[in-house]
């Protein structure tokens, strides 16, 4: 499913269970520590997807350990993102000559827990969600908004190397085109061409009980971030466990 949201030149692998055995690298095992079984399954299958995605680019497998902000740290020259939720895991990678940044997020197509929407959504976003819910009640639009915000954060962090609060991006979901736009409400990082990052565009889908969002920013607009490609998995306001 995730490949439907991404342009050419990206390698993506997804899984719907944890049945394939995975042997972690020692560095990954050390990072996982004494995690509970559920977290171990998410982490290990996510790493398997990442290794297979790297192979899709013709690259060797490598340990993908979490960085200081819980971001998966990719091999030099690689841009990537990992996501997981109940019943789904995925990893996408690309060469940094193809993409400047990428962010993906999957969530169950179910309403957000009580109280979470007010923490993540601007008043204008909440008004738009109410209208969208009337148009197509089969999609849990509040959960999709959360997913899009997570994708925005994952795409933002490698470029800016700093936090982006949920209320610092205004996201407009397009139900017909299945796209979304994110307008940054804080100054973005300066790109190599001298322009500032002001927002992102992305795509989304709702299928198989999931909502999935993705952002892929082409590398035609160079970035000023460090060469190492990283991207946090998620933030602390999250109805799902920490990802990545």
C-alpha positions, -999 to 999 in steps of 0.1 A, spaced: 0 0 0 27 24 9 42 24 -26 9 39 -39 18 71 -20 55 75 -31 72 86 -63 97 66 -83 132 60 -70 121 50 -35 124 15 -21 95 5 2 88 -27 21 57 -33 43 45 -62 65 12 -70 81 25 -94 108 57 -104 126 59 -140 114 92 -137 95 122 -144 119 145 -115 124 180 -115 140 190 -80 152 224 -66 149 241 -63 183 238 -25 182 200 -29 176 196 -54 203 214 -31 227 192 -2 218 161 -23 223 172 -34 257 145 -51 279 116 -39 258 83 -57 262 73 -83 236 50 -60 216 77 -34 213 102 -60 203 80 -73 175 74 -38 162 111 -29 163 124 -61 147 99 -63 119 105 -26 112 142 -33 109 136 -63 86 116 -40 64 144 -15 65 170 -40 55 149 -53 26 142 -17 15 180 -10 15 184 -42 -6 159 -27 -31 184 1 -37 212 -24 -41 227 -15 -7 239 -40 19 220 -45 52 231 -24 81 221 -18 117 195 10 120 198 22 156 177 50 172 194 84 175 191 108 205 156 119 193 144 83 187 151 88 150 163 58 129 199 65 119 205 55 83 237 47 64 255 76 49 238 88 17 204 73 26 171 90 35 145 69 52 115 65 75 99 37 95 64 34 108 44 7 126 10 3 143 -12 -26 151 -11 -50 121 13 -29 100 50 -21 97 68 -3 69 101 12 59 110 34 30 144 45 18 159 65 -10 193 79 -19 198 114 -8 204 124 -44 168 114 -50 150 128 -19 158 156 5 136 140 31 108 115 36 82 108 63 56 80 65 31 72 92 4 45 96 -24 44 121 -55 23 127 -85 38 110 -102 44 144 -111 76 163 -84 92 184 -86 86 221 -106 111 240 -88 144 245 -60 138 220 -75 159 192 -75 191 212 -38 185 219 -28 181 182 -52 201 161 -56 238 156 -91 253 158 -92 257 120 -82 221 115 -109 209 139 -135 228 120 -124 212 87 -124 178 103 -160 181 113 -170 189 77 -149 160 63 -165 136 88 -199 145 74 -187 140 38 -171 106 43 -177 90 78 -158 59 67 -125 77 73 -115 86 108 -103 120 98 -90 129 132 -67 99 131 -57 108 96 -48 143 107 -27 128 134 -9 106 109 -3 135 85 12 155 114 35 126 122 46 124 86 53 161 86 74 159 117 94 130 104 101 149 72 108 181 90 133 169 116 162 158 92 160 192 76 157 213 107 172 191 134 148 206 159 114 200 174 81 208 156 51 210 178 17 196 166 3 232 165 32 246 144 18 231 112 -16 237 97 -27 207 77 -55 207 51 -67 172 40 -81 169 4 -107 140 4 -110 139 -34 -74 139 -45 -63 120 -13 -35 145 -7 -27 170 20 -8 203 24 10 213 55 17 250 60 45 256 86 36 282 112 72 287 123 103 296 103 116 266 84 153 258 77 170 276 49 177 254 19 208 255 -1 192 276 -28 186 303 -3 149 297 1 132 287 33 111 256 38 75 268 42 56 235 41 51 201 26 26 183 4 18 146 9 -6 118 0 -28 96 20 -49 65 18 -75 46 39 -75 8 33 -75 -25 52 -85 -8 85 -56 17 83 -49 53 74 -14 59 60 2 92 50 35 100 33 57 129 23 85 127 -1 104 159 -8 126 157 -40 163 165 -37 161 190 -65 158 216 -38 191 210 -18 190 210 20 214 224 46 209 195 71 238 172 80 247 145 56 234 118 78 198 110 69 176 107 100 140 111 109 122 107 142 96 80 143 70 98 164 64 123 192 53 118 227 17 128 221 9 95 204 -19 70 208 5 43 195 37 33 213 69 50 203 78 40 168 112 34 151 
